[in-house]
Amino acid sequence: LKGYLYLIYSIAFSTNSRMLVSSSYNNTIRLWNTTTGVLQQTLEGYSGLVYFIIFSANS
């Protein structure tokens, strides 16, 4: 995953495997397109570390 300077704690694939979500030591969550490898969105502002992340079955 390009763009990470810190340890990645968790990754998860969507149920259709088209998206990947990751959480990192720098308190960000990133959403990636697995077909293109392009970063779609970065979620910031978490006050603590996000150790585990999942997609729901209907995502």
BELURUR-V341972 format. One record per helix or strand of 2 or more residues. SS is the DSSP state (helix for helix, strand for strand). FROM is the first residue (numbers start at 0). TO is the last residue. If there is no record, write none. Layout:
SS;FROM;TO
SS;FROM;TO
//
This chain:
strand;7;12
strand;18;23
strand;28;32
strand;38;42
//
